């Protein structure tokens, strides 16, 4: 009995030593709360954040602590306190900081002193970007969201109004406790210890990795003020200098040169001599989104400043949908390992420190660390089962009444659901899963994830409609197995029944990826298909299906192709890709089996419009192809064991040779040699300017009995809507008008810029589109040069519309409008 009493007393003492609260409020001298102030406990390398009412709380064991309290615009305060076996409550009052500028020497040209500070900070950025070798950190995260409005047109639906009533105007909360392990250059192991969520189950919310590298070229998806080209995008102004914790801090105002959503604005706080960031207060914008982000960094080790507090508040207004959201993170570092320390001499900081000087040794001189690293997240089995006592011990801010009610509301809904009969609900869920798989597809994997089978979405079951075949009805599957860390075997079969031709078609492709670091693969494919005469650069089959069914314009002309092909590719050297293939084909012409569109318009004949076209007899061909593609000094990174090339400063050159072999037999009619040379490049310059150029030239020689599928074809279309980019091809000519069996030369140039004509108008300056000028030209042996010039506007990579004018030599040919839409992104391929 005595032993039990002693054990009880010992347990009680242990609990008390770990369960004391340090809490309070942070206010200004007028008694008003200071929201999102940062508290930093030096001994624990731990950060806290006050809520919007200035409140904070945390659990501490007995001992002495030093606390730094800071908020942008206030004088920081440091105090020590002793945690005994009882709660410790402290109300902290921060005085507003009065900024003043010291006497400064104005440089030639009246340059603001901020530029000297920023040059040194930008020079140091590559070092600080890679300063941390590894760390382990614990985090407390809290995010909230509230929908405030939906589009008026949706309110017409009674069902939508009923669903909206359940969540519109209600606050939803998500809290997480995480342990983050980071290893340079970009490996993250994240473990969720506790998770609490009042969001509806159908809304997936992921807090993600909480730590931020403030020194990357892009920050929050925008051009960083510490980007090496920052002076092209931003102006800087030194607003103040002040001393904090014995260090001089420069408050730098960041001002975008253009009112562009790809830039941020706000304040950076730069530590003198170290030239690192101690805090940031920035505003970011995107289409329909405005966010304010505050980050506080503390010196967790000598000369090592890391974020300990992150808060964001944002508003969303997109097409009538309106919402509010907030987020805060309190971070405490348990272990931090750093690289070599930087020199602090101010005389040397104007010389940029390259990333190579501090990065880890590379396996290849052109290999770089992956920009998007490996992120592994594990969820503790008890994460969703933590009780209220546990949450009280880890929260850095107390819950507001509205947040408590949000949790209570969800718990009540779960309780009601548990009381209702479950069999019907389970059946409904099962039916919903089946319908979801049919509509959007699903991938099934083995337990070790080394083998998989992908069922397609609905678009792959009926992928095409044309006047030759009618509907394609069938399925396309994707399956594969991982043979080793460096090799994968994939098989993609497809089978379809053509409703008008009443025939079965399909193909299968077996691919072995055996050398991913050298882009090495071997592929075997074969089948029977209705093929486009312009298989090289023809118009989208999806666009042709829509055009045929609705308007009676079957722009693609099809022939039957039975084939067997062997493809191989390998990189003998970095940036140099050697590709080869050997193909046997049996080809014959096809006729339309449907004579009218859905709206009774006559179908066009299945005959390409080209003066050199001749009816094609049934024939066989054996063709070999060899291509060398080379990009000088091409940097890359590895992603999931595969080589991924980055944008290059140099053009990509290609030399290709095709050979159709003469063979005995009545079916083998064609033989030829074809040589092609091409070059292309994408160049970024100035403020978001891009220049895309490409050239292509080639010639047939010793050609005999060429059939139309063997011609050189070009990307051209008169359809209003196309899936192709405006960087290649022509917009005012039929698909096959330019096809040739002689020789040719072609050039395309496109210049994209955010500010050309329309964006200079004040009411359009913030809109998320850019403008472009296009020039395309081609000359074919025996014909006159043809040229198109055009102007377009585009919305990211989702849509682009342009107007083009065509000229035969210098004589006007035609004018038209073209709309580029990547519709295939929304369909199974």
C-alpha positions in Angstrom: 0.0 0.0 0.0 2.8 2.4 0.9 4.5 1.6 -2.5 1.3 2.5 -4.3 1.0 5.8 -2.4 4.6 6.7 -3.3 4.0 5.8 -6.9 0.9 8.0 -6.9 2.7 11.0 -5.4 5.6 10.5 -7.8 3.2 10.5 -10.8 1.4 13.5 -9.5 4.7 15.5 -9.2 5.7 14.4 -12.7 2.3 15.5 -14.1 2.5 18.9 -12.4 6.0 19.5 -13.6 4.9 19.1 -17.2 1.4 20.5 -17.1 1.8 24.2 -16.1 0.5 26.9 -18.4 2.3 30.0 -19.5 -0.4 32.3 -20.9 -1.4 35.8 -21.2 -2.2 38.7 -23.6 -0.1 41.1 -25.6 -1.5 44.6 -25.9 -0.2 48.1 -26.9 0.1 51.1 -24.5 -3.6 51.9 -25.1 -4.7 48.5 -24.0 -5.6 47.3 -27.5 -4.7 43.7 -28.3 -1.7 43.1 -30.6 -2.8 40.3 -33.0 -0.3 37.7 -34.3 2.6 38.9 -32.1 5.5 36.5 -31.9 6.8 35.1 -28.7 10.1 33.2 -28.7 11.4 31.0 -25.8 15.2 31.0 -26.2 15.9 27.9 -24.1 13.4 25.8 -26.2 14.1 27.5 -29.6 10.3 27.6 -29.7 7.9 30.2 -31.2 4.4 31.1 -30.2 1.9 33.3 -31.9 -0.9 35.4 -30.4 -4.4 35.1 -31.9 -6.4 38.1 -33.2 -7.2 39.1 -29.7 -3.6 39.1 -28.6 -3.9 35.9 -26.5 -1.4 33.1 -26.2 -0.8 30.0 -24.2 1.5 27.0 -24.0 2.5 24.3 -21.6 6.0 24.4 -19.9 7.8 22.2 -17.5 9.4 23.8 -14.4 12.4 25.9 -15.0 13.7 29.3 -15.9 12.9 30.8 -19.4 13.8 33.8 -21.4 11.0 35.1 -23.7 11.3 37.6 -26.6 8.1 39.3 -27.6 8.0 41.1 -30.9 5.5 42.4 -33.4 6.1 44.5 -36.5 5.7 48.1 -35.7 6.4 47.7 -31.9 9.5 47.7 -29.8 10.4 44.2 -28.9 10.6 43.1 -25.2 12.6 40.5 -23.5 12.0 39.1 -20.0 12.9 36.1 -17.9 10.5 34.2 -15.8 10.4 31.1 -13.5 7.9 28.3 -14.0 7.1 26.7 -10.7 4.4 24.1 -10.0 1.6 26.4 -11.0 0.4 28.4 -14.0 2.2 31.6 -14.9 0.1 34.4 -16.4 1.7 37.5 -17.8 0.1 40.5 -19.6 2.7 42.0 -21.9 2.6 45.7 -23.1 4.4 46.6 -26.2 5.2 50.3 -27.0 4.8 51.4 -30.6 8.1 51.9 -32.4 8.9 55.3 -33.7 11.0 54.9 -36.8 13.7 57.3 -37.7 16.3 57.3 -40.4 19.9 57.8 -39.5 22.1 60.2 -41.4 23.0 58.5 -44.7 25.2 59.3 -47.6 23.1 59.7 -50.7 25.0 58.0 -53.6 25.4 59.4 -57.1 22.1 59.6 -58.9 20.2 60.0 -55.5 20.0 56.2 -55.1 18.1 55.2 -52.0 20.3 53.5 -49.3 18.0 50.5 -49.5 19.7 49.4 -52.7 23.1 49.0 -51.0 21.4 46.8 -48.3 19.5 44.8 -50.9 22.6 44.1 -53.0 24.3 42.6 -50.0 21.2 40.6 -49.1 20.8 39.3 -52.6 24.5 38.4 -52.7 24.1 36.4 -49.5 20.8 34.7 -50.5 22.4 31.7 -52.2 24.4 31.0 -49.0 21.4 31.2 -46.7 19.3 29.2 -49.2 21.6 26.2 -48.4 22.9 27.1 -45.0 20.8 24.5 -43.2 22.0 20.9 -43.5 19.2 19.4 -41.4 16.8 20.2 -38.6 14.1 18.7 -36.6 11.2 20.9 -35.6 7.9 20.6 -33.9 5.0 22.7 -35.1 1.5 23.7 -34.0 -0.7 24.7 -37.0 -4.2 26.2 -37.1 -6.1 27.1 -40.2 -9.6 28.5 -40.5 -12.0 29.0 -43.4 -15.4 30.5 -43.8 -17.5 30.7 -47.0 -19.4 34.0 -47.2 -21.2 33.9 -50.6 -21.9 31.8 -53.7 -22.8 32.9 -57.2 -26.4 34.0 -57.7 -27.0 31.6 -60.5 -26.3 28.6 -58.2 -28.9 29.9 -55.8 -31.5 29.1 -58.3 -31.0 25.4 -57.4 -33.0 24.3 -54.4 -30.5 21.5 -53.7 -27.5 24.0 -53.8 -29.3 26.4 -51.5 -30.0 23.6 -49.0 -26.3 22.5 -49.1 -25.0 26.0 -48.9 -27.1 26.6 -45.8 -25.1 23.9 -44.0 -21.8 25.7 -44.4 -22.2 29.2 -45.7 -21.3 31.7 -43.0 -20.0 29.0 -40.7 -16.4 28.9 -39.5 -14.4 25.7 -40.0 -11.2 24.9 -38.2 -8.2 22.6 -38.7 -5.5 22.0 -36.1 -2.4 19.9 -36.4 0.7 19.0 -34.4 3.6 17.9 -36.6 7.2 16.8 -36.3 9.2 17.9 -39.4 12.6 16.4 -40.2 14.4 18.2 -43.0 17.6 17.0 -44.7 19.3 19.1 -47.4 18.9 19.7 -50.2 15.1 19.1 -50.1 14.0 15.9 -48.3 11.1 16.3 -45.9 9.8 13.7 -43.5 6.7 15.0 -41.8 4.8 13.2 -39.1 1.3 14.3 -38.0 1.0 13.6 -34.2 -2.4 15.2 -33.7 -5.1 16.2 -36.1 -8.5 17.9 -35.4 -10.8 19.1 -38.2 -14.3 20.5 -38.4 -14.3 20.9 -42.2 -16.9 18.8 -44.1 -15.6 15.4 -45.1 -16.0 16.2 -48.8 -13.6 19.1 -48.5 -10.0 17.9 -48.4 -7.7 20.3 -46.5 -4.0 19.7 -46.3 -1.7 21.9 -44.2 1.4 20.7 -45.9 4.9 21.5 -45.0 5.0 24.6 -42.7 8.5 25.8 -42.9 9.5 28.4 -45.5 12.8 29.1 -47.2 12.9 32.9 -47.6 15.9 32.9 -49.9 14.5 30.9 -52.9 14.2 32.8 -56.3 10.4 32.5 -55.9 8.6 33.3 -52.7 4.9 32.3 -52.3 4.8 31.7 -56.1 6.0 35.2 -56.8 9.3 36.7 -57.9 11.3 37.0 -54.6 12.9 40.4 -53.7 16.1 38.4 -53.1 16.0 37.0 -56.7 19.2 37.7 -58.5 17.1 39.8 -61.0 15.1 41.5 -58.3 16.2 45.0 -59.4 14.4 44.4 -62.7 11.1 43.8 -60.9 11.2 45.9 -57.7 12.1 49.3 -56.3 13.3 49.5 -52.7 13.1 52.2 -50.1 14.8 52.3 -46.7 12.0 53.2 -44.3 13.9 52.9 -41.0 16.8 51.5 -39.1 16.5 50.3 -35.5 18.3 48.2 -32.9 16.7 44.9 -31.8 18.4 42.4 -29.5 21.7 44.2 -30.0 21.5 44.0 -33.8 20.9 46.8 -36.4 17.8 46.0 -38.5 17.0 47.7 -41.8 13.3 48.0 -42.7 13.1 47.8 -46.5 9.9 48.6 -48.3 9.5 46.4 -51.4 7.6 48.2 -54.2 6.7 46.4 -57.5 7.7 48.3 -60.6 4.5 47.0 -62.3 1.1 46.3 -60.8 1.4 42.6 -61.6 0.1 39.6 -59.7 3.4 37.8 -60.2 5.1 40.3 -57.8 4.6 40.9 -54.1 4.8 44.0 -52.0 5.5 44.8 -48.4 8.4 45.1 -45.9 11.6 43.1 -45.4 13.6 43.4 -42.2 17.3 42.8 -43.0 19.9 42.2 -40.3 23.0 44.5 -40.7 26.3 42.7 -41.4 24.6 39.3 -41.6 22.3 40.5 -44.4 19.7 37.9 -43.6 16.0 38.3 -43.0 14.7 38.8 -39.4 11.0 39.3 -40.4 8.8 39.8 -43.4 5.4 41.4 -43.8 4.2 41.0 -47.4 1.0 41.1 -49.5 0.4 38.7 -52.4 -2.3 38.7 -55.0 -3.6 36.2 -57.5 -6.8 36.0 -59.5 -9.6 36.4 -56.9 -7.1 36.1 -54.0 -5.6 38.6 -51.6 -3.3 37.5 -48.8 -1.3 39.1 -46.0 1.6 37.1 -44.7 3.7 37.8 -41.7 6.9 35.8 -40.8 9.0 36.3 -37.7 12.5 34.8 -37.6 14.7 34.3 -34.6 18.4 33.5 -34.1 18.1 29.8 -33.1 21.9 29.6 -33.3 24.7 32.1 -33.7 24.1 33.8 -37.1 21.2 31.4 -37.9 17.8 33.0 -38.3 14.9 30.7 -38.9 11.1 31.3 -39.0 9.4 30.7 -35.6 6.1 32.3 -36.4 4.0 32.4 -39.6 0.6 34.0 -39.9 -1.6 34.6 -43.0 -5.0 36.1 -43.5 -6.7 36.0 -46.9 -9.9 36.8 -48.8 -11.1 34.9 -51.8 -13.5 36.3 -54.5 -13.8 34.2 -57.6 -16.8 34.3 -60.0 -19.2 35.0 -57.1 -17.6 32.6 -54.7 -16.4 34.5 -51.6 -14.5 33.2 -48.6 -12.2 34.1 -45.8 -9.2 32.1 -44.5 -6.5 32.3 -41.9 -3.5 30.3 -40.9 -0.9 30.4 -38.2 2.1 28.2 -37.4 4.3 28.2 -34.3 7.6 26.4 -34.7 10.1 25.2 -32.2 13.4 23.7 -33.3 14.8 20.7 -31.5 18.0 20.2 -33.5 19.6 22.3 -36.2 22.7 21.5 -38.2 24.3 24.1 -40.4 26.9 24.5 -43.2 30.0 26.6 -42.9 29.5 30.1 -41.4 29.5 33.1 -43.8 32.1 35.9 -43.5 30.5 39.0 -42.0 32.9 41.5 -43.5 30.9 44.2 -45.2 33.6 44.8 -47.7 33.1 41.4 -49.3 29.4 41.1 -49.4 28.8 42.8 -52.7 30.4 39.8 -54.4 27.7 37.2 -55.0 28.0 33.9 -53.2 27.1 31.2 -55.7 24.9 28.3 -54.7 27.7 26.0 -55.9 30.0 27.3 -53.2 27.8 25.8 -50.5 25.9 23.0 -52.2 26.7 19.4 -51.7 29.0 17.6 -54.3 27.1 16.6 -57.4 27.3 13.3 -59.3 27.4 15.2 -62.6 28.5 18.7 -63.3 25.1 19.5 -64.8 23.0 17.9 -62.1 21.2 20.2 -59.7 19.1 19.5 -56.6 15.4 19.0 -57.4 13.4 22.2 -56.9 10.5 20.1 -55.5 12.0 17.7 -53.0 10.8 14.4 -51.6 8.0 14.9 -49.1 6.9 11.9 -47.0 4.1 12.3 -44.6 3.1 9.8 -41.9 0.1 10.1 -39.7 0.2 8.7 -36.2 -2.4 6.1 -35.5 -3.7 8.2 -32.6 -3.6 11.5 -34.5 -7.4 11.7 -34.8 -8.1 10.4 -31.3 -6.4 13.0 -29.2 -8.6 14.2 -26.4 -9.3 17.8 -25.2 -6.6 17.6 -22.5 -4.0 16.7 -25.0 -5.0 19.7 -27.2 -4.9 22.0 -24.3 -1.2 21.1 -23.7 -0.1 21.8 -27.3 -2.1 24.8 -28.4 -0.2 28.1 -28.6 -3.4 30.1 -28.8 -6.7 29.4 -27.0 -9.8 28.6 -29.1 -12.3 31.3 -29.8 -15.9 30.7 -29.0 -16.7 30.4 -32.8 -14.0 27.7 -33.1 -15.3 25.8 -30.2 -18.8 25.9 -31.7 -17.5 24.7 -35.0 -16.0 21.5 -33.4 -19.2 21.0 -31.4 -21.4 21.3 -34.6 -19.3 18.6 -36.4 -19.4 16.2 -33.4 -23.2 16.6 -33.3 -23.5 15.7 -37.0 -21.3 12.6 -36.5 -23.4 11.5 -33.6 -26.6 11.8 -35.6 -25.0 9.9 -38.5 -24.0 7.1 -36.1 -27.6 6.8 -34.8 -29.1 6.5 -38.4 -29.2 3.1 -40.2 -25.9 2.4 -41.9 -26.8 -0.2 -44.5 -28.4 2.3 -46.9 -25.6 4.8 -46.4 -23.0 2.1 -47.1 -24.8 1.1 -50.3 -25.0 4.7 -51.4 -21.3 5.2 -50.7 -20.4 2.1 -52.7 -22.5 3.2 -55.7 -20.9 6.6 -55.4 -17.4 5.1 -55.5 -18.3 3.1 -58.6 -19.8 6.1 -60.4 -16.8 8.2 -59.4 -14.4 5.5 -60.9 -16.4 5.5 -64.1 -16.4 9.2 -64.4 -12.9 10.1 -63.4 -10.9 6.8 -63.3 -8.9 5.2 -60.6 -5.5 3.6 -60.1 -5.2 0.4 -58.1 -1.8 -0.5 -56.6 -0.4 -3.5 -54.8 0.5 -3.2 -51.1 4.1 -2.5 -51.9 3.1 -0.1 -54.7 5.4 -1.9 -57.2 2.5 -2.8 -59.6 -0.5 -0.9 -60.7 -3.6 -0.9 -62.9 -5.3 2.4 -64.0 -8.9 2.4 -65.1 -9.7 5.4 -67.3 -12.3 8.1 -66.9 -15.4 8.3 -69.0 -13.7 10.2 -71.9 -11.6 7.1 -72.6 -14.6 4.8 -73.1 -15.9 7.0 -76.0 -12.8 8.9 -77.1 -13.7 9.7 -80.7 -16.4 10.3 -83.3 -15.7 10.7 -87.0 -17.4 10.1 -90.3 -15.2 7.1 -91.2 -15.7 5.1 -88.0 -18.6 6.6 -86.2 -18.2 6.3 -82.4 -15.3 4.5 -80.9 -16.7 2.3 -78.0 -14.2 0.5 -75.8 -11.6 0.9 -73.2 -7.9 1.9 -72.7 -6.1 0.5 -69.7 -2.7 1.3 -68.2 -0.7 -1.2 -66.2 2.8 -1.5 -65.1 5.3 -3.1 -62.7 8.4 -1.7 -61.1 11.2 -4.2 -61.8 13.9 -2.4 -59.8 14.8 1.0 -58.6 16.0 2.0 -62.1 13.6 0.0 -64.4 9.9 0.0 -65.0 7.8 -2.1 -67.4 4.5 -0.5 -68.7 1.8 -1.9 -70.9 -1.0 0.2 -72.4 -3.7 -1.8 -74.4 -6.8 -0.3 -76.0 -9.7 -2.0 -77.8 -12.6 -0.2 -79.6 -15.5 -1.1 -81.7 -16.4 1.4 -84.5 -20.1 1.8 -84.7 -20.3 3.0 -88.4 -17.5 0.9 -89.9 -18.5 -2.1 -87.7 -15.0 -3.1 -87.2 -12.7 -3.7 -84.3 -9.6 -1.5 -83.9 -7.0 -1.1 -81.2 -3.3 -1.2 -80.2 -0.9 -2.2 -77.5 2.3 -0.6 -76.3 4.9 -2.3 -74.1 7.6 0.0 -72.8 10.7 -0.8 -70.7 12.2 2.2 -69.0 15.6 0.7 -68.2 18.0 3.7 -67.8 16.0 6.7 -66.4 19.2 8.7 -65.6 20.0 8.5 -69.4 16.4 8.6 -70.6 16.8 5.1 -71.9 13.7 3.1 -73.0 12.7 0.3 -75.4 9.2 0.2 -76.7 7.2 -2.3 -78.8 3.9 -1.3 -80.2 1.4 -2.7 -82.8 -2.2 -2.6 -83.8 -4.8 -1.6 -86.3 -6.1 2.0 -86.3 -7.7 4.7 -88.3 -4.7 7.0 -88.7 -4.5 10.7 -89.7 -2.5 11.3 -92.9 -0.8 14.0 -91.0 0.3 11.8 -88.1 3.3 14.1 -87.4 1.5 17.4 -86.5 -2.2 16.9 -87.3 -5.1 18.6 -85.5 -6.5 17.2 -82.3 -8.8 14.1 -82.7 -11.0 15.6 -79.9 -11.4 18.9 -81.8 -12.2 16.9 -85.0 -14.8 14.9 -83.2 -16.6 18.0 -82.1 -16.3 19.7 -85.5 -17.6 16.6 -87.3 -20.6 15.9 -85.1 -21.7 19.5 -84.8 -20.8 21.2 -88.1 -20.1 18.4 -90.6 -16.4 19.5 -91.0 -14.2 16.4 -90.7 -10.9 18.3 -91.0 -8.9 15.1 -90.4 -8.6 12.6 -93.3 -8.1 9.0 -92.2 -6.7 5.9 -93.6 -6.4 2.3 -92.2 -3.0 1.5 -90.8 -1.9 -1.9 -89.5 1.5 -1.5 -87.9 4.3 -2.9 -85.7 7.0 -0.6 -84.4 10.2 -0.9 -82.3 11.4 2.3 -80.7 14.5 2.9 -78.7 16.1 6.0 -77.1 19.2 6.6 -75.0 21.5 9.4 -73.9 25.1 8.6 -74.7 26.1 12.0 -73.2 24.3 14.7 -71.1 21.9 16.7 -73.4 22.5 14.4 -76.4 19.6 12.1 -77.1 19.8 9.4 -79.7 16.5 7.9 -80.9 15.8 5.2 -83.4 12.9 3.2 -84.7 12.0 0.5 -87.1 8.4 0.3 -88.3 6.4 -2.0 -90.6 3.0 -0.7 -91.9 0.2 -1.9 -94.1 -1.9 1.0 -95.3 -5.1 1.5 -97.4 -7.6 4.2 -98.0 -10.9 4.5 -96.2 -14.3 6.0 -97.2 -16.8 7.8 -95.1 -19.5 5.6 -93.6 -21.5 8.5 -92.3 -22.9 11.0 -94.8 -24.3 13.8 -92.6 -23.6 15.5 -89.3 -26.0 15.4 -86.4 -27.6 18.6 -87.7 -28.0 17.1 -91.3 -25.0 18.9 -92.8 -23.3 16.9 -95.6 -20.0 15.4 -94.6 -16.9 16.4 -96.4 -15.2 13.6 -98.5 -12.4 11.7 -96.8 -9.8 13.1 -99.3 -7.0 15.5 -98.2 -6.9 18.9 -100.0 -3.5 18.9 -101.6 -2.5 19.3 -105.3 0.0 16.5 -105.0 -2.4 14.0 -103.5 -3.0 10.8 -105.4 -5.3 7.9 -104.5 -3.3 5.4 -102.4 -3.4 1.7 -103.3 -3.1 -0.8 -100.5 0.6 -0.9 -99.7 3.3 -2.0 -97.3 6.3 0.0 -96.1 9.4 -0.8 -94.0 10.8 2.4 -92.5 13.7 3.2 -90.2 14.3 6.5 -88.4 17.3 7.9 -86.6 17.5 11.2 -84.7 20.1 13.1 -82.7 18.9 15.9 -80.4 21.4 18.0 -78.6 21.1 20.9 -76.0 24.5 22.3 -74.9 25.1 22.6 -71.1 21.7 21.3 -70.2 21.1 21.3 -66.5 18.8 18.8 -64.9 17.6 17.3 -61.6 16.4 13.9 -60.6 12.8 13.3 -59.7 11.6 9.9 -58.5 14.7 8.4 -60.1 14.1 10.0 -63.5 16.0 12.7 -65.2 14.1 16.0 -65.6 15.7 18.7 -67.7 15.4 22.4 -66.7 15.0 25.3 -69.0 18.2 25.8 -71.0 20.1 29.0 -71.9 21.0 27.4 -75.3 19.0 26.2 -78.3 18.1 22.6 -78.9 19.4 21.2 -82.2 18.0 18.1 -83.9 19.1 16.1 -87.0 16.8 13.4 -88.3 17.2 10.8 -91.1 14.3 8.6 -92.3 14.8 5.7 -94.7 12.0 3.7 -96.4 13.6 0.6 -97.8 12.9 -0.8 -101.3 11.7 -4.4 -101.0 10.5 -6.9 -103.5 6.8 -7.7 -103.7 3.8 -5.9 -105.1 2.8 -4.2 -101.9 6.2 -2.5 -101.3 5.9 0.5 -103.5 7.7 3.3 -101.6 11.4 4.1 -101.0 13.0 7.4 -100.1 15.6 9.2 -98.0 14.5 12.2 -95.9 16.9 14.5 -94.0 15.7 17.2 -91.6 17.4 19.8 -89.4 15.7 21.8 -86.7 16.5 24.2 -83.9 14.3 25.8 -81.2 14.7 27.9 -78.0 12.8 29.6 -75.3 14.4 32.8 -73.9 13.2 34.7 -70.9 14.3 38.3 -70.5 13.2 41.6 -68.9 10.1 41.6 -66.8 8.3 38.4 -67.7 9.1 38.6 -71.4 9.6 35.4 -73.3 10.8 34.7 -76.8 10.1 31.4 -78.5 11.7 30.7 -81.9 12.1 27.6 -84.0 13.4 26.8 -87.5 13.0 23.6 -89.5 14.3 22.6 -93.0 14.6 19.4 -94.9 14.5 17.6 -98.2 13.5 14.3 -99.8 15.9 12.7 -102.1 16.0 9.5 -104.2 12.3 9.2 -103.5 10.1 6.7 -105.5 6.4 6.2 -105.3 5.8 8.3 -102.1 2.3 7.9 -100.7 0.6 10.7 -99.0 1.2 9.5 -95.4 5.0 9.7 -96.2 4.9 13.4 -97.1 6.3 16.1 -94.9 3.3 17.5 -93.1 3.0 20.8 -91.1 0.8 22.0 -88.3 -1.9 24.1 -90.0 -5.6 24.4 -89.5 -8.5 26.7 -90.4 -10.6 25.5 -87.5 -11.5 28.3 -85.1 -10.5 26.2 -82.0 -7.2 24.3 -81.9 -5.3 22.5 -79.1 -1.9 23.5 -80.5 0.2 26.3 -79.1 0.6 29.5 -81.3 4.3 28.9 -81.2 4.1 26.4 -84.1 2.0 26.0 -87.2 -0.4 28.2 -89.1 -3.9 29.3 -88.4 -5.4 30.2 -91.8 -4.6 27.1 -94.0 -6.2 23.7 -94.3 -4.5 20.7 -92.6 -2.9 19.3 -95.7 -2.4 22.3 -98.0 1.3 22.7 -97.2 2.2 18.9 -97.3 5.1 18.3 -99.6 7.3 15.5 -101.1 10.1 17.9 -102.1 12.1 20.3 -99.8 11.1 23.2 -97.5 12.3 25.7 -94.9 10.1 27.1 -92.0 10.6 29.6 -89.2 8.4 30.6 -86.3 8.9 33.5 -83.7 6.6 34.4 -80.8 7.2 37.2 -78.3 5.2 37.1 -75.1 5.0 40.2 -72.8 2.8 41.2 -70.0 2.5 44.8 -71.2 2.1 45.5 -74.9 -1.2 47.1 -75.7 -4.3 46.3 -73.6 -2.4 45.8 -70.3 -1.5 49.5 -70.3 -5.1 50.3 -69.8 -5.6 51.0 -66.0 -8.7 48.8 -65.7 -6.9 45.9 -67.3 -3.4 46.2 -65.7 -4.1 43.7 -62.9 -5.9 41.1 -65.1 -4.1 37.8 -65.3 -3.4 37.7 -69.0 -0.4 38.5 -71.2 0.0 39.6 -74.8 2.0 38.2 -77.7 3.1 38.9 -81.3 3.6 36.0 -83.7 5.5 35.7 -87.0 5.4 32.4 -89.0 6.8 31.8 -92.4 7.4 28.8 -94.8 8.8 28.4 -98.2 8.3 25.1 -100.2 10.1 24.2 -103.4 8.1 25.3 -106.4 5.8 27.6 -104.4 5.8 31.2 -103.0 6.7 32.0 -99.4 3.7 32.1 -97.1 3.7 34.2 -94.0 1.3 34.8 -91.1 1.5 37.6 -88.5 -0.7 37.8 -85.4 -1.5 39.3 -82.1 -2.9 37.3 -79.2 -3.8 37.4 -75.5 -3.6 34.5 -73.2 -4.6 33.3 -69.7 -1.6 31.3 -68.4 -1.5 28.0 -70.3 -5.3 27.5 -70.1 -6.5 29.6 -73.1 -5.2 31.9 -75.8 -7.1 33.8 -78.5 -5.5 35.6 -81.4 -6.1 37.4 -84.7 -3.9 36.5 -87.7 -3.3 37.8 -91.2 -1.8 35.6 -94.0 0.3 36.7 -97.0 1.4 34.8 -100.1 4.8 36.5 -100.6 3.6 40.1 -100.1 0.1 39.6 -101.4 -2.7 39.5 -98.8 -4.2 36.0 -98.4 -6.7 36.0 -95.6 -7.5 37.1 -92.0 -9.0 35.1 -89.2 -9.3 34.4 -85.5 -8.0 31.4 -83.6 -8.6 30.1 -80.1 -6.1 27.7 -78.4 -7.6 25.5 -75.8 -5.7 22.4 -74.3 -8.9 20.3 -74.1 -6.9 17.1 -73.9 -5.8 18.0 -70.4 -9.3 17.2 -69.3 -9.5 13.9 -71.2 -7.8 10.5 -70.7 -5.0 10.0 -73.2 
